[in-house]
Amino acid sequence: MKPVCPFVKAARPDDVSLKKTSESPKQHIAQDVKAKQESAEPGIVSPKCPFGYDSQTFKLGPFSCMICQALLFDSSKCVPCSHAFCKACISRFKDCPLCGADIEKIEPNPDLQTLVDRFIEGHARIKRSQSDEDAQNEKKTITYEDVSLERGAFLVQQAMRAFRAHNIESAKHRLSLCAEDIREQLDRMGNTSELCSQLGAVLGMLGDCCRALGDSVSAVSYFKESADFLFKVQTDDMEIIHTLSVSLNKIGDLKYHEGNLEAARSYYSQSLDVRRKKLAGSPSQTLDVAVSLAKVADVDRNLGDESMAVNGFQEAVELLESLTLNSEEVGLENRRISVLEFLKNQLDSKE
């Protein structure tokens, strides 16, 4: 069974440290789309968007916000020029980014938003029969898919654009739609590895959105649910493992800032266990293990267990000092040096 949405390998919106794979997300999407097309029923063609939106390419259309470059959310228009943008985006401006006119006020544009919502609801959900008989009779048989691969990629793409432009509510809404699609599939097909990994990734992104909005309770809830689904996936895929460990670490971070150190240590330790088991000599995974060791050691120090903290910091230092990177891995080397410097500072502070 093919995945519903090809974003298993996609980085979280705020996960800038995620190691890039040899193939770009665009290449993964293209390969999955091709595979789906090859396995499709005879006489059925993949749907094309009449507005030119495509999950594989960057395009803006009449339903796009020119500021965040994602589909309009909470559509609003400037007065007097009437140019439309997302409310969160245009609220940062005093004059229209398109025409330069002074903005006297911002008004809701519910009619346009209704069109956008209807477009999202129907996007890439239709397959049309192209049989000779239908062509002769000028009839078109329309079959609605449960959830299409293109729709999932499309929603995640729009969410990522909105998140990067700090339109968090828009990103959250698109990801929620995607999660609903996958949950419907789970209800029908059960907890398959593909669906669990996809839902785990989307829930983690939703956790990032809630954290960005300052809603730590909802963020923890999403991260926990993300981890639950990713734990069900029996895989050696490093990106899925990374996503699982990141979800656990982010719960630990939120608990740490709440002052719940015992809970923070529990989640940091779970993340460390996941990373240890899947280390397999990968440089990026070795760095991840060192970071997890540092997080656990930091909590141990705050809990008053200095000997455990020192042991953790020293183990992390030894890991990084033994790590050899080639000249092409500049990003990893810079990260290794930065983490190593932090660890040595932690050890020096208690000498």
MARMI-159044 format. One line per field, with one value per residue (C-alpha): residue number from 1; residue in one letter; x negated, y negated, z negated. Coordinates in nm, 4 decimals, always signed. Each point is the difference from the previous one (the first is absolute). Layout:
<nodes>
nr <- (NUM,...)
rest <- (A,...)
xx <- (X,...)
yy <- (Y,...)
zz <- (Z,...)
</nodes>
This chain:
<nodes>
nr <- (1,2,3,4,5,6,7,8,9,10,11,12,13,14,15,16,17,18,19,20,21,22,23,24,25,26,27,28,29,30,31,32,33,34,35,36,37,38,39,40,41,42,43,44,45,46,47,48,49,50,51,52,53,54,55,56,57,58,59,60,61,62,63,64,65,66,67,68,69,70,71,72,73,74,75,76,77,78,79,80,81,82,83,84,85,86,87,88,89,90,91,92,93,94,95,96,97,98,99,100,101,102,103,104,105,106,107,108,109,110,111,112,113,114,115,116,117,118,119,120,121,122,123,124,125,126,127,128,129,130,131,132,133,134,135,136,137,138,139,140,141,142,143,144,145,146,147,148,149,150,151,152,153,154,155,156,157,158,159,160,161,162,163,164,165,166,167,168,169,170,171,172,173,174,175,176,177,178,179,180,181,182,183,184,185,186,187,188,189,190,191,192,193,194,195,196,197,198,199,200,201,202,203,204,205,206,207,208,209,210,211,212,213,214,215,216,217,218,219,220,221,222,223,224,225,226,227,228,229,230,231,232,233,234,235,236,237,238,239,240,241,242,243,244,245,246,247,248,249,250,251,252,253,254,255,256,257,258,259,260,261,262,263,264,265,266,267,268,269,270,271,272,273,274,275,276,277,278,279,280,281,282,283,284,285,286,287,288,289,290,291,292,293,294,295,296,297,298,299,300,301,302,303,304,305,306,307,308,309,310,311,312,313,314,315,316,317,318,319,320,321,322,323,324,325,326,327,328,329,330,331,332,333,334,335,336,337,338,339,340,341,342,343,344,345,346,347,348,349,350,351)
rest <- (M,K,P,V,C,P,F,V,K,A,A,R,P,D,D,V,S,L,K,K,T,S,E,S,P,K,Q,H,I,A,Q,D,V,K,A,K,Q,E,S,A,E,P,G,I,V,S,P,K,C,P,F,G,Y,D,S,Q,T,F,K,L,G,P,F,S,C,M,I,C,Q,A,L,L,F,D,S,S,K,C,V,P,C,S,H,A,F,C,K,A,C,I,S,R,F,K,D,C,P,L,C,G,A,D,I,E,K,I,E,P,N,P,D,L,Q,T,L,V,D,R,F,I,E,G,H,A,R,I,K,R,S,Q,S,D,E,D,A,Q,N,E,K,K,T,I,T,Y,E,D,V,S,L,E,R,G,A,F,L,V,Q,Q,A,M,R,A,F,R,A,H,N,I,E,S,A,K,H,R,L,S,L,C,A,E,D,I,R,E,Q,L,D,R,M,G,N,T,S,E,L,C,S,Q,L,G,A,V,L,G,M,L,G,D,C,C,R,A,L,G,D,S,V,S,A,V,S,Y,F,K,E,S,A,D,F,L,F,K,V,Q,T,D,D,M,E,I,I,H,T,L,S,V,S,L,N,K,I,G,D,L,K,Y,H,E,G,N,L,E,A,A,R,S,Y,Y,S,Q,S,L,D,V,R,R,K,K,L,A,G,S,P,S,Q,T,L,D,V,A,V,S,L,A,K,V,A,D,V,D,R,N,L,G,D,E,S,M,A,V,N,G,F,Q,E,A,V,E,L,L,E,S,L,T,L,N,S,E,E,V,G,L,E,N,R,R,I,S,V,L,E,F,L,K,N,Q,L,D,S,K,E)
xx <- (+0.0000,-0.1304,-0.0125,+0.2845,-0.2387,-0.3694,-0.1211,-0.1502,-0.3421,+0.0994,-0.1670,+0.2058,+0.0658,-0.2454,-0.2396,-0.2910,-0.2484,+0.1581,-0.2571,+0.0793,+0.0358,-0.1631,+0.3359,+0.2059,+0.3634,+0.0995,-0.1713,+0.1718,+0.3381,-0.0673,-0.0994,+0.3077,+0.2301,-0.1569,+0.0410,+0.3621,+0.0674,-0.1615,+0.2138,+0.3243,+0.2997,+0.0077,+0.1955,-0.0551,-0.2222,-0.1306,+0.1944,-0.1474,+0.0681,+0.1723,-0.1778,-0.3448,-0.0725,-0.2416,-0.1538,-0.3220,-0.0590,+0.0163,+0.2977,+0.2196,+0.3569,+0.3087,+0.0648,-0.3498,-0.1173,-0.2879,-0.1620,-0.0250,+0.0306,+0.2451,+0.3736,+0.2049,+0.1054,+0.2431,+0.0145,+0.0055,-0.0088,-0.1639,+0.2152,+0.0058,-0.2064,+0.1828,-0.3087,+0.0419,-0.2402,+0.0096,+0.1084,-0.3077,-0.2276,+0.1508,+0.0425,-0.3765,+0.0159,+0.1100,+0.0141,+0.0913,-0.2988,+0.1381,+0.0959,-0.1447,+0.3312,+0.0504,+0.2107,+0.2923,+0.1439,+0.0061,+0.3286,+0.0859,+0.0555,+0.2237,+0.1115,-0.3586,-0.0841,+0.2979,-0.1402,-0.3434,+0.1467,+0.2042,-0.3083,-0.2024,+0.2780,+0.0155,-0.3666,-0.1314,+0.2806,+0.1555,-0.0906,+0.1722,+0.0562,-0.1456,+0.1497,+0.0878,+0.3648,+0.0239,-0.1684,+0.2450,+0.3008,-0.1457,+0.0412,-0.2491,+0.0054,-0.1360,-0.1363,-0.0929,-0.3136,-0.0204,-0.3150,-0.2477,-0.3759,-0.0040,+0.2386,-0.2175,-0.3152,+0.1922,+0.1265,-0.3417,-0.1604,+0.2478,-0.0485,-0.3781,+0.0196,+0.2365,-0.2105,-0.3192,+0.1845,+0.1174,+0.3635,+0.0306,+0.3790,+0.0068,-0.2653,+0.1870,+0.3259,-0.1556,-0.1769,+0.3228,+0.1741,-0.2834,+0.0202,+0.3756,-0.0588,-0.2505,+0.2194,+0.2808,-0.2367,-0.1111,+0.3615,+0.0429,-0.3378,-0.1330,-0.3375,-0.2220,-0.3621,+0.0480,+0.3005,-0.1469,-0.3223,+0.1919,+0.2312,-0.2937,-0.1768,+0.3077,+0.0808,-0.3575,+0.0413,+0.3248,-0.1920,-0.2492,+0.2880,+0.1485,-0.3400,-0.0485,+0.3406,-0.0979,+0.2457,-0.2321,+0.2821,+0.1217,-0.3594,-0.0790,+0.3202,-0.0891,-0.3611,+0.1127,+0.2484,-0.2669,-0.2394,+0.2720,+0.0615,-0.3690,-0.0745,+0.2391,-0.2166,-0.2533,-0.2603,-0.3655,+0.0821,-0.2236,+0.2382,+0.2890,-0.2286,-0.1202,+0.3585,+0.0860,-0.3026,+0.0697,+0.3605,-0.1231,-0.2650,+0.2512,+0.2272,-0.3069,-0.0769,+0.3513,-0.0048,-0.3440,+0.1279,+0.3004,-0.2465,+0.1032,-0.3546,+0.0888,+0.2415,-0.2524,-0.2666,+0.2392,+0.0710,-0.3632,-0.1010,+0.2582,-0.1351,-0.3548,+0.1012,+0.1600,-0.3125,-0.2419,+0.1782,-0.0070,-0.3447,-0.1506,-0.3095,+0.1839,-0.1718,+0.3292,+0.1367,-0.3210,+0.0549,+0.3599,-0.1156,-0.2491,+0.2729,+0.2286,-0.2792,-0.0484,+0.3706,+0.0159,-0.3230,+0.1290,+0.3122,-0.2104,-0.2063,+0.3137,+0.1296,-0.3214,-0.1577,-0.3350,-0.1794,+0.2661,-0.0108,-0.3783,+0.0134,+0.2605,-0.1935,-0.3235,+0.1627,+0.1371,-0.3444,-0.1630,+0.2612,-0.0556,-0.3795,-0.0017,+0.2298,-0.1766,+0.1701,-0.1059,-0.0640,+0.3424,+0.1902,-0.0582,+0.3377,-0.0447,-0.3548,+0.1156,+0.2713,-0.2481,-0.2361,+0.2838,+0.1360,-0.3504,-0.0798,+0.3201,-0.0795,-0.3546,+0.1300,+0.2380,-0.2847,-0.2320,+0.2657,-0.0276,-0.3751)
yy <- (+0.0000,-0.3437,-0.2732,-0.2487,-0.2944,-0.0042,-0.2062,+0.2715,-0.1410,-0.3646,-0.2095,-0.1598,-0.3703,-0.1028,+0.2942,-0.1734,+0.2603,+0.2888,+0.1689,-0.0286,+0.3248,+0.0659,-0.0625,-0.3131,+0.0103,-0.1025,+0.3113,+0.2227,-0.1464,+0.0404,+0.3643,+0.0798,-0.1745,+0.1947,+0.3285,-0.0799,-0.0840,+0.3251,+0.2049,-0.1850,+0.1662,+0.0055,-0.2910,-0.2203,-0.3075,-0.2056,-0.3220,-0.3329,-0.3204,-0.2614,-0.2797,+0.1475,+0.0949,+0.2919,+0.1767,+0.0475,-0.3562,-0.3483,-0.1883,-0.2812,-0.0412,-0.2150,+0.1569,-0.0693,-0.2595,-0.1904,-0.0531,+0.3540,+0.1597,+0.2578,+0.0337,-0.2749,+0.0556,-0.2344,-0.1980,-0.3755,-0.2942,-0.3362,-0.3128,-0.1852,+0.2090,+0.3312,+0.2197,+0.3266,+0.1622,+0.2224,-0.2085,+0.0959,-0.0996,-0.3356,-0.1089,-0.0620,-0.2681,-0.3633,-0.0166,+0.2620,+0.2157,+0.0263,-0.3552,-0.2108,-0.1633,-0.1048,+0.2540,-0.1815,+0.3191,+0.3766,+0.1758,+0.3724,+0.1558,+0.2983,+0.0632,+0.0445,+0.2192,+0.2224,+0.0532,+0.0821,+0.2485,+0.1699,+0.0198,+0.1644,+0.2461,+0.1195,-0.0275,+0.3105,+0.2188,+0.0785,+0.2595,-0.0159,+0.2975,-0.0420,+0.3085,-0.0035,+0.0722,-0.3021,-0.2166,+0.1119,-0.0578,-0.3270,+0.1311,-0.0282,+0.2436,-0.1685,+0.2065,-0.1684,+0.1350,+0.0507,-0.2073,-0.0675,-0.0070,-0.3420,-0.1467,+0.0992,-0.1420,-0.3119,-0.0667,+0.0512,-0.2243,-0.2794,+0.0453,-0.0220,-0.3204,-0.1575,+0.1075,-0.1445,-0.3295,+0.0059,+0.0537,+0.2741,+0.0284,+0.0620,+0.2724,+0.1608,+0.0057,+0.1663,+0.2606,+0.0726,+0.0745,+0.2325,+0.1793,+0.0469,+0.1595,+0.2470,+0.0831,+0.0907,+0.2357,+0.1509,+0.0705,+0.1958,+0.1676,+0.0331,-0.1073,+0.0612,-0.1143,-0.2519,-0.1670,+0.0009,-0.1608,-0.2641,-0.0852,-0.0089,-0.2533,-0.2223,+0.0092,-0.1041,-0.2974,-0.0899,+0.0103,-0.2468,-0.2305,+0.0107,-0.0639,-0.3013,-0.1284,+0.0399,+0.2843,+0.2421,+0.2285,+0.0692,+0.0251,+0.2747,+0.1820,-0.0016,+0.1024,+0.2884,+0.1221,-0.0357,+0.2167,+0.2597,+0.0456,-0.0018,+0.2654,+0.2277,-0.0243,+0.2816,-0.1608,-0.0828,-0.3178,-0.2642,-0.2869,+0.1690,+0.0872,-0.3589,-0.1290,+0.2322,-0.1065,-0.3679,+0.0342,+0.1565,-0.2696,-0.2784,+0.1402,+0.0056,-0.3617,-0.1127,+0.1942,-0.1461,-0.3563,+0.0829,+0.0998,+0.3661,+0.1377,+0.3618,+0.0086,-0.1807,+0.2579,+0.2838,-0.1303,-0.0943,+0.3515,+0.1572,-0.2086,+0.1051,+0.3687,-0.0327,-0.1660,+0.2493,+0.2988,-0.1482,-0.1649,+0.2291,-0.2181,-0.2866,-0.3376,-0.1865,+0.2657,-0.0136,-0.3724,+0.0661,+0.2458,-0.2546,-0.2641,+0.2441,+0.0881,-0.3720,-0.0524,+0.2889,-0.1152,-0.3553,+0.1241,+0.2252,-0.3022,-0.2000,+0.2936,-0.0027,+0.3166,-0.1475,+0.3317,+0.1175,-0.3357,+0.0095,+0.3556,-0.1033,-0.3070,+0.2010,+0.2776,-0.2591,-0.1636,+0.3358,+0.0725,-0.3299,+0.0098,+0.3438,-0.1146,-0.0444,-0.2040,-0.0584,-0.3417,-0.0104,+0.0252,-0.3613,-0.0424,+0.3081,-0.1034,-0.3444,+0.1601,+0.2494,-0.2808,-0.2042,+0.2906,+0.1054,-0.3520,-0.0052,+0.3367,-0.0990,-0.3225,+0.2054,+0.2176,-0.2986,-0.1812,+0.2590,+0.0365)
zz <- (+0.0000,+0.0919,-0.2663,-0.0076,-0.0085,+0.0880,-0.2923,-0.2173,+0.0821,-0.0374,-0.2673,-0.2697,+0.0563,-0.2715,+0.0231,+0.1732,-0.1237,+0.1901,+0.2236,+0.3696,+0.1876,+0.3335,+0.1649,-0.0473,-0.1254,+0.3539,+0.1387,-0.2581,+0.0948,+0.3729,-0.0453,-0.2086,+0.2483,+0.2880,-0.1893,-0.0715,+0.3632,+0.1175,-0.2383,+0.0749,+0.1602,+0.3820,+0.1451,-0.3063,+0.0096,-0.2873,-0.0624,+0.0996,-0.1867,+0.2233,-0.1866,+0.0553,-0.3600,-0.0086,-0.2998,+0.1953,+0.1140,-0.1470,+0.1384,-0.1180,+0.1146,-0.0509,-0.3400,-0.1320,-0.2496,+0.1583,-0.3410,-0.1399,+0.3484,-0.1289,+0.0522,-0.1593,-0.3603,-0.1757,+0.3256,-0.0449,+0.2369,-0.0285,+0.0183,+0.2359,+0.2489,-0.0654,+0.0393,-0.1911,-0.2471,-0.3068,-0.2990,-0.2026,+0.2879,+0.0969,-0.3629,-0.0126,+0.2707,+0.0096,+0.3783,+0.2606,+0.1002,+0.3545,+0.0919,-0.2811,-0.0898,-0.3612,-0.1848,-0.1589,-0.1425,+0.0491,+0.0658,+0.0025,+0.3415,-0.0794,+0.3586,+0.1183,-0.2997,+0.0811,+0.3490,-0.1420,-0.2479,+0.2716,+0.2185,-0.2790,-0.0762,+0.3595,+0.0912,+0.1786,-0.1287,+0.3379,+0.2624,+0.3386,+0.2265,+0.3483,+0.1667,+0.3717,-0.0765,-0.2264,+0.2602,+0.2693,-0.2213,-0.1314,-0.3524,-0.2803,-0.2876,-0.3113,-0.2866,-0.3277,-0.1617,-0.3762,-0.0297,+0.2775,-0.0296,+0.1665,-0.2555,-0.2958,+0.1560,+0.0990,-0.3527,-0.1586,+0.2608,-0.0761,-0.3737,+0.0280,+0.2020,-0.2507,-0.2991,+0.1472,+0.0519,-0.3660,+0.0953,-0.2594,-0.0119,+0.3736,-0.0301,-0.2882,+0.1934,+0.3079,-0.2120,-0.1889,+0.3308,+0.0947,-0.3368,+0.0459,+0.3402,-0.1424,-0.2994,+0.2403,+0.1770,-0.3314,-0.0913,+0.3231,+0.0383,-0.3538,-0.1354,+0.3005,-0.0208,+0.2811,-0.1569,-0.3523,+0.1223,+0.1941,-0.2865,-0.2406,+0.2223,+0.0373,-0.3719,-0.0737,+0.2328,-0.1761,-0.3272,+0.1472,+0.0948,-0.3503,-0.1553,+0.2292,-0.1143,-0.3666,-0.0616,-0.1791,-0.1199,+0.3538,+0.1237,-0.2515,+0.0937,+0.3703,-0.0612,-0.2218,+0.2596,+0.2678,-0.2018,-0.0633,+0.3722,+0.0922,-0.2646,+0.1939,+0.3121,+0.0217,+0.2232,+0.0410,+0.1918,-0.1568,+0.0724,-0.1817,-0.2910,-0.0083,-0.0047,-0.2898,-0.2031,+0.0714,-0.1216,-0.3249,-0.0433,+0.0567,-0.2700,-0.2244,+0.0872,-0.0877,-0.3282,-0.0777,+0.0427,-0.2183,-0.2733,+0.0086,+0.0138,-0.0711,+0.2928,+0.2199,-0.0804,+0.0788,+0.3502,+0.0672,-0.1033,+0.2318,+0.2866,-0.0877,-0.0022,+0.3446,+0.1391,-0.1576,+0.1504,+0.3493,-0.0084,+0.2694,+0.0467,+0.1690,-0.0708,-0.0354,-0.2353,-0.2048,-0.0406,-0.1028,-0.2668,-0.1349,-0.0229,-0.1838,-0.2428,-0.0672,-0.0671,-0.2475,-0.1691,-0.0341,-0.1779,-0.2246,-0.1027,-0.0784,-0.2034,-0.2028,+0.1403,+0.1052,+0.0555,+0.2467,+0.1747,+0.0413,+0.1334,+0.2583,+0.1135,+0.0257,+0.2035,+0.2412,+0.0322,+0.0776,+0.2660,+0.1768,-0.0264,+0.1636,+0.2820,+0.3341,+0.2713,+0.3583,+0.1500,+0.1670,-0.3305,-0.0995,-0.1680,-0.2171,-0.0906,-0.1118,-0.2101,-0.1477,-0.1029,-0.1506,-0.2078,-0.1039,-0.1202,-0.2057,-0.1585,-0.0955,-0.1539,-0.2107,-0.1249,-0.0617,-0.2023,-0.2800,-0.0136)
</nodes>
